[in-house]
């Protein structure tokens, strides 16, 4: 039976200089949250394991603005500009970049 600590880790087999095969257990590193549009690292989001993050309060997990924890600040501002231009009729939905379309279509206030 495998102990609990190594059960969740990935198993890698490595050869040592003495030609022995050794099992190394490694846990995956946590990745920082990235913006869906620009790919930049998001500010205000935690970089811990899901078990730790889920124990935090919702306001501690991500910023409490619309699209917080999904879009970066510049991308969010650009999205609001496109949304307002569509509402006043200066541009059409087809004129905006594809990356922004899914956020404007899904946005219902």
KABEL-V146017 format. One line per field, one symbol per residue. ss: DSSP state (@ for helix, = for strand, . for the rest). phi: phi as a letter, one per 20 degrees, with the letter a starting at -180 (. if undefined). Layout:
ss: ???
phi: ???
//
This chain:
ss: ...@@@@..======.....======.......=......=........@@@@@@..@@@@...........@@@@@@@@@@@@@@@@....@@@..@@@@@@@@....
phi: .efffefeeedcdceegemeededdcefffdffcffeenffeendfcdffffffeffgfefbfedfmfncdffffffffffffffffenfcdffeefffegffffeecd
//
